[in-house]
């Protein structure tokens, strides 16, 4: 996916860009509202991440301008305030959602997914592997023409495996990405979800293979 | 119990309208008294003069009837001389005529002036005679007789009963007039006092009818004397507005300054966690992320709590649609709940709008929902129900998190920084339920924590009275 990140704090912007790129996204960074408008006018983005406190005027003015020129790209506001009234104000101005700094990337991903789903998404997000068609945005898995329902954790697990087929993911890494940091879970908890996912993938030609002592990978049977 | 209102602690130095009324009534009383005595003296003087001039006329006409014939005095007192006195009142009349101090005719014991009056200058006196008060006039004249010059004195006197009665009547009249005057001027005084403090009442009304968030200057027209007061009030309001805006900006700025670097650290920690393999490094990175989450959540709740305290101090009451508010919040939190495969179920049977501060209520409900999602295990359900009781609107959040241990006092959980004994593994500051309870109580409602009906978890309810 292509993100526009509007954030004046350089180190935060670098960290967020790095983190999003790790998941295979493309990120353009605009340090101020003026640059952001220039970017938004020339490029089609899937999502805009907007810091609400910018040096050259409030992120709100960008939001207003964006809505005024009928920009279709959904906007998620990054706010450092926790005051509810402020968040509500941001939504009234046309943001699709907000997230409070500092944020959990899995929450950001979840919100992006929810916002994109509300906006109808696009089919380019569909991934094919063997006999399965996976749309992480819609959260649908189609195996041999049959739609299989997925729970959120199963969906994210499949997304992780499919982001790099044949690559081995350790249990520890999977725990990091699947569970929030305030949950104390043993690495064995992953086994439950892998087992469930295997059941969902039955007959798709794709299989999650256990690599002894290292972890799991997805590959074609 | 509500705390004592600040007005009752205000020191007052009497009432302006009472003071003004008192002064005006006192001045009216003083003026009435002065008027009464002046009128009395005037009336007394007039009636004295009237009697005196008739007495003089009578004495003069007697004197005029005095003849010297062949060196002898002849006196023929004209009838009119005495009858004219009868026209004034029915008082008794006395007279005598003396020649060189010797009574020629009339009452012999009628008092005479101690000093003989000079001719042409009558002497007046008020005296006691035969047990009555008497007004007399004495005229003197020197006549040439055979035996040489002789001093003739004519005294005419009249009792004063009629005059006294007339005076008493006039005094009564003056008293009545004075009383009427006093009554009218006191009423005018009261009206004047009321109407001069009326602009104060009007201003008080305009200022006290304002909503707690209304910090516009007062534009109400006031008398020029009150203009400096209103100007000072407006300057004060402006200072308050600026300082409130400044502190709000400050809080926002402070939050921004603290949270942005925290966000950087958290993002970097997550990136690093994806890269490192060594178990102990990973453990410390996880610890780091948890510490960041804990501090940002605590900071957020402290700010929320400060905001709640600030807003409950001057509670704004506007219609709040609890159904819509809760529905929005549930939709907003659904992505977070999804991460743990927690199923948020919302139900509402239609409720009347309640009157309150939407921002506060939203904050309270969000804290309860946050808590429920945070403490609920993966793949369980959280049920949010909004319903209307006979007197209140209730929102309850039921989880399947096992509930609170039986030995735990749930009342303690709503105190500041107190967390459930089974919450040790989860990030939290313990302020969430405190905020919710304070918001409910500020609206006259309450927060109740009880085991859920199935016993599988806890049910936290917030109730807000409709009236």
Interface residues (C-beta under 8 A of the other chain):
Chain A: X9 X11 X12 X15 X16 X18 X19 X22 X53 X78 X80 X81 X82 X83 X84 X85 X86 X88 X97 X100 X101 X102 X103 X104 X105 X106 X107 X110 X111 X113 X114 X151 X152 X153 X170 X172 X173 X176 X180 X181 X182 X183 X184
Chain B: X251 X252 X255 X256 X257 X258 X259 X260 X261 X262 X263 X264 X265 X266 X267 X268 X270 X271 X273 X274 X277 X279 X282 X286 X289 X290 X292 X293 X296 X299 X300 X301 X303 X304 X307 X332 X334 X335 X336 X338 X339 X340 X341 X359 X362 X363 X366 X374 X378 X379 X425 X426 X427
